[in-house]
Amino acid sequence: MSLIIQAAIGILWILGLYKMFEHAGRKGWEALIPGYSLWVWLKIIEKPWWWLILLLFPGVNLIMLMVMSYNLAYGFNKRSGYDTYMSFFLPFIYLPMLGSQKELKFVGYDDQKKKAGMVVEWRDAIIFAVVAASIIRTYIFEAYTIPTPSMEKSLLVGDYLFVSKMAYGPKTPQTPLAIPFVHHTIPFFNVKSYTEWVSLPMLRLPGFGNVERNDVVVFNFPAGDTVILEHQNRSYAEIVREIALEYKMRDAQSGKKVRPDGYYDAVGRDHVWDNMNVVIRPVDKRENYVKRCIAVPGDVITIEDGILKIDDENAFVPPEMQYNYYVSTNGSLSHKKMKEEYGISRSELRKVGQENAYVIPLTSAIKDQMKGFKTVTDLKPNFQEGGRPDTTHHNFPNSKYFRWTRDNFGPLLVPEKGMTVELSITELPKYERVIRAYEGNELKVVDDKIFINGEEATSYTFKMNYYFMMGDNRHNSLDSRFWGFVPEDHVVGKASFIWFSADPELGYTEGKIRWNRIFSWIE
């Protein structure tokens, strides 16, 4: 349907230009020649040739075509509010309508030049600024902020980053018809900022290199394709599993026959769609996450008691990496001292019940210092053992066949383009979402047999590269340990530079601005 709509828009637009060119004294057939038609169009509206360069950038070129359509209508003395709106936002409808008028007369732009005062100059300046900024943020670099503590203490809440799109090669927009500088929702109005009338295939332009181990990467949240608006900070699949378990427990407690898990999964999905607001988002409009890439295609990842291993070798440990520690005391810890000396926020200093004990995320260096506190009587890591039953299958691959935890995980092979893996009922959960969602295959399981695109399959060859991402705040990060791999077409860029940092818990007179972090590189 999307291709049909795009084809219809293109045909109507060209048809409109054909008639408009004739009314402007040019040949109608000139509108039919790709590239040349744009040059003729610019000649008619008296715009410089270098606008052709701006038309080379996907996404930006649609803005330019809308601007050119407006200017074309202006040259025919169509300057009312209605004409301005239609020529800019719906040119594929407006231009054919305008071109069909037999008495349409081209008046040119001489009067515009005479009357070109401050308003016109500001209009042109704003349009150029929007176009230039769109090119920069789409193809060169973009500014982001850190909203959660998942990367602390490497990146802090309130850090403002520049993310390089050139590091791995910029992606062309997949939904180019969107309001500039807004991600997926218009602020205050809570409506989509984009339309999928025009949907383009993902194309990654050449960059400086590939994603490497230990890079800090910004990417589109893979599990964010289906979003429950009431719970946007949680994955759709996790909520469905929880609701499915509730229905299963109700049947068990009421003495009803307990049915297969597939039945309750379907009931959970129906409950979500019937009672909650659910939206489907394209890849480039999914939430942006920032994590550290700890495994690249072909790596085998294992976590044993919190120790990360890649291909059976101990992996790189970020200097500011944190684990949660259970801290027993014979008194209380000062919020002020913990904040001022160790950067531990009030929300991170979590007291355990009525005991003189806390659960606190600590770096290795801060942990060693706290051991010397007179008030600290015991300090031990808060690791989760492997093999524990988990009725909601919280950890990837979210299956009853695996009892992995955040601290005891794997081994898991990260898919590589062209690599073939053997498939079985027990191994399928590791790669089910890759096969079905990311690579677009029809996947079914019938009588313990796996069918891909209608044919029985005992193996699968991957079409893309994938990555495994984790937050440096190991026990406070929603990452690949919970929702799986990051496909290469979800990678946005490399977090390179902190240009500003402000502590959201402090006022300006209390040291809100973190001067020591401004203009620092990200390691």
C-alpha positions as CSV (number, residue, x, y, z in Angstrom):
1,M,0.0,0.0,0.0
2,S,2.9,2.4,0.8
3,L,4.4,1.8,-2.6
4,I,1.1,2.5,-4.3
5,I,0.6,5.8,-2.4
6,Q,4.2,6.9,-3.2
7,A,3.7,6.1,-6.9
8,A,0.4,8.0,-7.0
9,I,2.0,11.0,-5.3
10,G,4.9,11.0,-7.8
11,I,2.7,10.7,-10.9
12,L,0.4,13.5,-9.7
13,W,3.4,15.8,-8.9
14,I,5.0,15.2,-12.3
15,L,1.6,15.7,-14.0
16,G,1.2,19.0,-12.2
17,L,4.7,20.1,-13.2
18,Y,4.0,19.2,-16.9
19,K,1.1,21.6,-17.1
20,M,2.8,24.3,-14.9
21,F,5.9,24.2,-17.1
22,E,3.7,24.9,-20.2
23,H,2.0,27.8,-18.5
24,A,5.4,29.2,-17.6
25,G,6.6,29.2,-21.2
26,R,8.6,26.0,-21.1
27,K,8.0,22.6,-22.8
28,G,5.8,20.2,-20.9
29,W,8.0,17.3,-21.7
30,E,10.9,18.9,-19.8
31,A,9.0,17.9,-16.6
32,L,9.4,14.2,-17.5
33,I,13.3,14.1,-17.7
34,P,14.8,13.2,-14.3
35,G,17.4,15.7,-13.1
36,Y,16.9,18.1,-16.0
37,S,13.3,18.8,-14.9
38,L,14.7,20.1,-11.5
39,W,17.2,22.4,-13.3
40,V,14.3,23.8,-15.4
41,W,12.1,24.2,-12.4
42,L,14.9,26.2,-10.6
43,K,15.2,28.4,-13.7
44,I,11.5,29.1,-13.7
45,I,11.4,30.1,-10.0
46,E,14.7,32.0,-10.4
47,K,16.6,30.1,-7.7
48,P,20.4,29.3,-7.8
49,W,21.7,26.2,-9.4
50,W,23.3,25.0,-6.1
51,W,19.9,24.1,-4.8
52,L,20.4,21.0,-6.9
53,I,23.0,19.9,-4.3
54,L,20.5,20.2,-1.5
55,L,18.1,18.0,-3.5
56,L,20.7,15.1,-3.3
57,F,20.0,14.6,0.5
58,P,17.1,12.2,1.2
59,G,14.7,13.8,3.6
60,V,16.1,17.3,3.0
61,N,15.1,17.0,-0.7
62,L,11.4,16.7,0.2
63,I,11.6,19.9,2.1
64,M,13.3,21.6,-0.9
65,L,10.6,20.2,-3.3
66,M,7.9,21.7,-1.0
67,V,9.7,25.0,-1.0
68,M,10.1,24.9,-4.8
69,S,6.4,24.1,-5.2
70,Y,5.4,27.1,-3.1
71,N,7.7,29.3,-5.2
72,L,6.2,28.0,-8.4
73,A,2.7,28.8,-7.3
74,Y,3.9,32.3,-6.1
75,G,5.1,33.0,-9.7
76,F,1.5,32.5,-10.9
77,N,0.3,35.0,-8.4
78,K,-1.2,32.4,-6.1
79,R,-0.4,34.0,-2.8
80,S,-3.4,33.6,-0.4
81,G,-3.2,31.6,2.8
82,Y,-5.0,28.7,1.1
83,D,-2.6,28.7,-1.9
84,T,0.4,28.9,0.4
85,Y,-0.8,25.9,2.5
86,M,-1.8,23.8,-0.5
87,S,1.4,24.5,-2.5
88,F,3.7,23.7,0.4
89,F,2.0,20.8,2.1
90,L,-0.1,19.2,-0.7
91,P,1.7,20.1,-3.9
92,F,0.9,16.8,-5.6
93,I,-2.8,17.7,-5.3
94,Y,-2.5,21.4,-5.7
95,L,-0.2,21.7,-8.8
96,P,-2.4,19.4,-11.0
97,M,-5.4,21.4,-10.0
98,L,-3.6,24.7,-10.7
99,G,-2.2,23.5,-14.0
100,S,-5.6,22.5,-15.3
101,Q,-6.8,26.1,-15.2
102,K,-6.8,27.4,-18.8
103,E,-6.5,31.1,-17.9
104,L,-3.6,30.6,-15.6
105,K,-1.0,33.3,-16.2
106,F,2.7,33.3,-15.1
107,V,3.5,36.8,-13.7
108,G,7.0,36.1,-12.5
109,Y,8.9,37.5,-9.5
110,D,9.7,41.1,-10.3
111,D,7.1,42.4,-7.8
112,Q,8.4,40.1,-5.2
113,K,11.9,41.5,-5.6
114,K,10.6,45.0,-5.3
115,K,8.6,44.3,-2.2
116,A,11.2,42.0,-0.7
117,G,11.5,43.5,2.7
118,M,12.4,42.1,6.1
119,V,9.6,39.5,6.1
120,V,10.7,37.9,2.8
121,E,14.3,38.0,3.9
122,W,13.6,36.4,7.2
123,R,11.4,33.7,5.5
124,D,14.2,32.7,3.2
125,A,16.8,32.8,6.0
126,I,14.6,30.5,8.2
127,I,14.0,28.1,5.3
128,F,17.8,27.9,4.6
129,A,18.5,27.5,8.3
130,V,16.0,24.6,8.6
131,V,17.5,22.9,5.6
132,A,21.1,23.4,6.7
133,A,20.3,22.1,10.2
134,S,18.5,19.1,8.8
135,I,21.5,18.2,6.7
136,I,23.8,18.5,9.7
137,R,21.7,16.5,12.2
138,T,20.9,13.8,9.7
139,Y,24.2,13.3,8.0
140,I,27.0,14.7,10.2
141,F,26.3,15.0,13.9
142,E,23.3,15.4,16.3
143,A,23.0,16.5,19.9
144,Y,21.5,14.2,22.5
145,T,21.0,14.3,26.2
146,I,21.4,11.5,28.8
147,P,18.0,11.0,30.6
148,T,18.7,7.9,32.7
149,P,21.6,6.5,34.8
150,S,22.2,3.3,32.7
151,M,25.7,4.5,31.6
152,E,26.8,6.0,34.9
153,K,29.5,6.8,35.9
154,S,30.8,6.9,32.4
155,L,28.0,9.1,31.2
156,L,25.9,11.0,33.8
157,V,22.2,12.1,33.8
158,G,22.3,15.6,32.4
159,D,25.2,15.1,30.0
160,Y,24.7,16.7,26.6
161,L,26.4,14.8,23.8
162,F,27.4,15.2,20.2
163,V,26.8,11.9,18.3
164,S,28.8,11.4,15.1
165,K,26.7,10.2,12.2
166,M,29.9,10.0,10.1
167,A,31.6,7.5,12.4
168,Y,29.7,4.5,11.0
169,G,28.1,6.2,8.0
170,P,24.9,8.2,8.2
171,K,21.5,6.6,7.5
172,T,19.1,8.1,5.0
173,P,15.7,8.8,6.6
174,Q,13.1,6.1,6.2
175,T,10.2,8.4,7.0
176,P,11.2,11.7,5.3
177,L,7.8,13.3,5.7
178,A,8.2,14.6,9.2
179,I,8.3,17.8,11.2
180,P,11.9,18.9,11.5
181,F,13.8,18.6,14.8
182,V,11.0,16.4,16.4
183,H,11.6,12.7,16.9
184,H,8.3,10.8,16.9
185,T,5.8,12.8,18.9
186,I,4.8,16.5,18.7
187,P,5.4,18.0,22.1
188,F,2.2,19.1,24.1
189,F,-0.1,17.7,21.4
190,N,0.9,14.0,21.8
191,V,0.4,13.2,18.1
192,K,2.8,11.6,15.6
193,S,5.3,14.0,14.1
194,Y,5.6,12.0,10.9
195,T,3.6,10.2,8.2
196,E,4.4,7.0,6.5
197,W,2.8,8.0,3.2
198,V,6.4,8.0,1.8
199,S,8.6,5.2,3.2
200,L,12.1,4.7,1.9
201,P,14.4,1.7,2.3
202,M,17.3,2.2,4.8
203,L,20.6,3.1,3.1
204,R,23.8,3.7,5.0
205,L,26.2,6.0,3.4
206,P,30.0,5.5,3.7
207,G,31.5,6.4,7.1
208,F,34.9,6.4,8.8
209,G,34.6,2.8,10.1
210,N,32.5,0.1,11.7
211,V,31.1,-0.4,15.2
212,E,33.9,-1.8,17.4
213,R,33.9,-3.4,20.8
214,N,33.7,-0.9,23.6
215,D,32.4,2.0,21.4
216,V,29.6,4.0,23.1
217,V,26.8,3.8,20.5
218,V,23.5,5.5,20.0
219,F,20.9,3.3,18.3
220,N,17.1,2.9,17.8
221,F,15.6,0.7,20.5
222,P,15.0,-2.7,18.7
223,A,12.1,-3.7,20.9
224,G,10.5,-0.3,20.4
225,D,8.7,-1.3,17.2
226,T,5.5,-1.9,19.1
227,V,4.9,0.7,21.9
228,I,2.3,0.9,24.6
229,L,1.8,4.6,25.1
230,E,0.9,4.3,28.8
231,H,4.2,2.4,29.4
232,Q,6.7,3.8,26.9
233,N,9.7,3.0,29.1
234,R,8.9,-0.8,29.0
235,S,8.9,-3.2,26.2
236,Y,5.7,-4.4,24.7
237,A,6.7,-8.1,24.9
238,E,7.5,-7.9,28.6
239,I,4.1,-6.4,29.4
240,V,2.3,-9.1,27.3
241,R,4.2,-11.8,29.1
242,E,3.3,-10.4,32.5
243,I,-0.4,-10.2,31.6
244,A,-0.3,-13.7,30.1
245,L,1.1,-15.0,33.4
246,E,-1.7,-13.2,35.3
247,Y,-4.4,-15.0,33.3
248,K,-2.6,-18.3,33.7
249,M,-2.3,-17.9,37.5
250,R,-6.0,-17.0,37.7
251,D,-7.0,-20.2,36.0
252,A,-4.7,-22.2,38.2
253,Q,-6.0,-20.6,41.4
254,S,-9.6,-21.0,40.4
255,G,-9.2,-24.7,39.6
256,K,-9.7,-24.2,35.9
257,K,-7.7,-26.3,33.4
258,V,-4.3,-24.6,32.7
259,R,-3.8,-24.3,28.9
260,P,-0.6,-24.2,26.9
261,D,1.5,-21.0,27.2
262,G,0.7,-20.1,23.6
263,Y,-2.9,-19.7,24.5
264,Y,-2.1,-17.3,27.4
265,D,0.3,-15.3,25.2
266,A,-2.5,-14.7,22.7
267,V,-4.8,-13.7,25.6
268,G,-2.2,-11.3,26.8
269,R,-1.8,-9.7,23.4
270,D,-5.5,-9.3,23.0
271,H,-5.8,-7.7,26.4
272,V,-3.1,-5.1,25.6
273,W,-4.6,-4.2,22.2
274,D,-8.2,-4.0,23.6
275,N,-7.3,-2.0,26.8
276,M,-4.2,0.1,26.0
277,N,-3.1,2.6,23.3
278,V,-0.6,0.8,21.1
279,V,1.4,2.3,18.2
280,I,3.8,0.8,15.6
281,R,6.9,2.8,14.9
282,P,9.3,2.5,12.0
283,V,13.0,2.0,12.8
284,D,14.1,5.6,12.5
285,K,11.3,6.8,14.8
286,R,12.0,4.4,17.7
287,E,13.4,5.7,20.9
288,N,17.2,6.5,20.9
289,Y,19.2,4.4,23.4
290,V,22.9,4.9,24.3
291,K,24.9,1.9,25.5
292,R,28.4,0.4,25.1
293,C,28.9,-2.2,22.4
294,I,30.5,-5.2,24.2
295,A,30.2,-7.8,21.4
296,V,30.4,-7.5,17.6
297,P,29.2,-10.0,14.9
298,G,30.6,-13.4,15.4
299,D,31.5,-13.0,19.1
300,V,30.4,-15.4,21.8
301,I,29.3,-13.6,25.0
302,T,29.3,-15.2,28.5
303,I,28.7,-13.5,31.9
304,E,29.8,-15.5,35.0
305,D,29.0,-13.9,38.4
306,G,29.1,-10.5,36.8
307,I,32.3,-11.0,34.9
308,L,31.9,-10.4,31.2
309,K,33.8,-12.7,28.8
310,I,34.1,-12.5,25.0
311,D,35.2,-15.8,23.3
312,D,36.2,-17.1,26.7
313,E,38.5,-14.1,27.4
314,N,37.8,-11.5,30.1
315,A,36.4,-8.4,28.4
316,F,37.4,-4.8,28.7
317,V,36.2,-3.2,32.0
318,P,35.2,0.5,31.6
319,P,37.0,2.5,34.4
320,E,33.7,3.9,35.7
321,M,31.6,0.7,35.4
322,Q,29.2,0.1,38.3
323,Y,27.6,-2.9,40.1
324,N,24.9,-2.7,42.8
325,Y,26.4,-3.5,46.2
326,Y,24.6,-4.5,49.4
327,V,26.0,-2.1,52.0
328,S,25.4,-2.9,55.7
329,T,26.0,-0.1,58.3
330,N,25.8,0.5,62.0
331,G,24.2,3.9,61.4
332,S,23.1,5.9,58.4
333,L,24.9,7.3,55.3
334,S,24.8,11.0,54.7
335,H,23.0,11.9,51.4
336,K,25.0,15.1,51.2
337,K,28.4,13.5,51.7
338,M,27.7,10.7,49.2
339,K,26.6,13.2,46.6
340,E,29.4,15.7,47.1
341,E,32.3,13.2,47.4
342,Y,31.1,10.3,45.3
343,G,28.5,11.7,42.9
344,I,25.9,9.2,44.3
345,S,22.4,10.7,43.8
346,R,19.6,10.6,46.3
347,S,17.7,8.1,44.1
348,E,20.7,5.8,44.0
349,L,21.1,5.7,47.8
350,R,18.3,3.1,48.3
351,K,17.6,2.0,51.9
352,V,16.6,-1.7,52.4
353,G,13.4,-1.8,54.5
354,Q,13.9,-0.8,58.2
355,E,17.5,-2.1,58.3
356,N,20.6,-0.1,58.4
357,A,21.4,-1.3,55.0
358,Y,21.5,0.1,51.5
359,V,21.7,-1.1,47.9
360,I,24.0,1.3,46.0
361,P,25.6,1.3,42.5
362,L,29.4,1.7,43.0
363,T,32.4,1.8,40.9
364,S,35.4,-0.3,41.9
365,A,37.3,2.7,43.2
366,I,34.4,4.0,45.3
367,K,33.7,0.5,46.6
368,D,37.3,0.3,47.9
369,Q,37.0,3.7,49.6
370,M,33.7,2.8,51.3
371,K,35.2,-0.3,52.8
372,G,37.2,2.1,55.1
373,F,34.0,3.9,56.4
374,K,33.6,3.4,60.1
375,T,29.8,3.1,59.6
376,V,30.1,0.3,57.0
377,T,30.1,-3.2,58.5
378,D,29.8,-5.2,55.3
379,L,29.8,-4.7,51.6
380,K,29.1,-7.3,49.0
381,P,28.0,-7.4,45.3
382,N,24.3,-7.9,44.7
383,F,24.6,-10.6,42.0
384,Q,21.8,-12.7,40.6
385,E,22.5,-16.4,40.4
386,G,21.9,-18.3,37.2
387,G,19.4,-21.1,36.9
388,R,16.7,-19.4,38.9
389,P,13.0,-19.9,37.8
390,D,11.6,-16.8,36.1
391,T,7.9,-17.1,35.3
392,T,7.9,-14.0,33.0
393,H,11.2,-14.9,31.3
394,H,12.6,-11.4,32.1
395,N,16.0,-12.0,30.5
396,F,16.8,-12.7,26.9
397,P,16.0,-14.9,25.1
398,N,12.8,-14.7,27.1
399,S,12.1,-18.4,27.0
400,K,11.4,-21.2,29.4
401,Y,14.4,-23.0,27.9
402,F,16.8,-20.5,29.4
403,R,17.3,-19.4,33.0
404,W,19.8,-16.7,32.4
405,T,20.1,-13.6,34.6
406,R,21.8,-10.2,34.3
407,D,24.9,-11.6,36.1
408,N,25.0,-15.2,34.7
409,F,24.2,-15.2,31.0
410,G,25.1,-17.2,27.9
411,P,27.0,-18.5,26.1
412,L,25.3,-16.6,23.2
413,L,26.6,-16.2,19.7
414,V,26.1,-12.8,18.1
415,P,24.8,-13.1,14.5
416,E,27.1,-12.2,11.7
417,K,26.0,-11.5,8.1
418,G,26.4,-14.7,6.0
419,M,26.8,-16.9,9.1
420,T,24.6,-20.0,9.3
421,V,23.3,-21.5,12.6
422,E,21.6,-24.8,13.3
423,L,18.0,-24.4,14.5
424,S,16.1,-26.5,17.0
425,I,13.1,-25.8,19.2
426,T,15.4,-25.1,22.1
427,E,17.8,-22.9,20.1
428,L,15.2,-21.0,18.2
429,P,14.3,-18.5,20.9
430,K,17.8,-17.0,20.6
431,Y,17.2,-16.0,17.0
432,E,13.5,-16.0,16.6
433,R,13.1,-12.2,16.6
434,V,16.1,-11.8,14.3
435,I,14.5,-14.2,11.8
436,R,10.9,-12.8,12.1
437,A,11.1,-9.1,13.0
438,Y,14.5,-7.8,11.8
439,E,14.9,-9.9,8.6
440,G,11.2,-10.0,7.6
441,N,10.6,-13.8,7.3
442,E,7.4,-15.7,8.0
443,L,8.2,-18.0,10.9
444,K,6.0,-20.8,12.3
445,V,6.4,-23.8,14.6
446,V,4.1,-26.8,13.9
447,D,4.5,-30.0,15.9
448,D,8.0,-29.0,17.0
449,K,9.0,-28.4,13.4
450,I,10.3,-25.0,12.3
451,F,9.0,-23.5,9.0
452,I,10.5,-20.3,7.5
453,N,8.6,-18.8,4.6
454,G,6.6,-22.0,4.3
455,E,9.5,-24.4,4.1
456,E,10.8,-26.6,6.9
457,A,14.1,-25.3,8.2
458,T,16.9,-26.8,10.3
459,S,19.3,-23.9,9.8
460,Y,19.3,-20.2,9.0
461,T,21.7,-17.8,7.3
462,F,21.7,-14.3,8.7
463,K,21.2,-11.3,6.3
464,M,22.6,-8.6,8.6
465,N,25.2,-8.0,11.2
466,Y,24.2,-7.6,14.9
467,Y,25.6,-6.2,18.1
468,F,25.3,-6.8,21.8
469,M,24.9,-3.6,23.9
470,M,25.2,-3.1,27.7
471,G,25.1,-0.2,30.0
472,D,28.1,0.6,32.2
473,N,25.8,0.8,35.2
474,R,25.5,-3.0,35.0
475,H,22.6,-3.5,37.4
476,N,20.6,-0.5,36.4
477,S,20.5,-0.8,32.6
478,L,17.8,-2.1,30.3
479,D,20.0,-3.5,27.6
480,S,20.7,-6.5,25.3
481,R,20.6,-8.9,28.3
482,F,16.8,-8.3,28.4
483,W,15.7,-7.7,24.8
484,G,18.5,-9.1,22.6
485,F,20.6,-8.0,19.6
486,V,20.8,-4.6,17.9
487,P,20.6,-4.9,14.1
488,E,23.0,-2.9,12.1
489,D,20.2,-0.9,10.5
490,H,19.3,0.4,14.0
491,V,22.7,1.9,14.7
492,V,22.5,5.7,14.6
493,G,26.0,6.9,15.5
494,K,28.9,7.0,17.9
495,A,28.7,9.1,21.1
496,S,31.9,11.2,20.8
497,F,31.9,14.4,22.8
498,I,30.3,15.9,25.9
499,W,29.6,19.6,25.1
500,F,27.7,20.5,28.3
501,S,26.7,18.8,31.6
502,A,24.3,19.9,34.3
503,D,23.3,18.0,37.5
504,P,19.4,17.8,37.6
505,E,19.5,17.5,41.4
506,L,21.4,20.7,42.1
507,G,20.7,24.4,41.7
508,Y,23.1,26.8,40.0
509,T,24.5,28.0,43.3
510,E,25.1,24.4,44.4
511,G,27.3,23.4,41.5
512,K,24.7,22.4,39.0
513,I,27.1,22.9,36.0
514,R,29.7,20.1,35.9
515,W,32.6,22.2,34.5
516,N,35.0,19.3,34.5
517,R,32.9,17.4,32.0
518,I,32.3,20.2,29.5
519,F,34.2,19.7,26.2
520,S,35.4,16.2,27.2
521,W,35.7,13.1,24.9
522,I,33.8,10.0,25.6
523,E,35.9,6.8,26.2
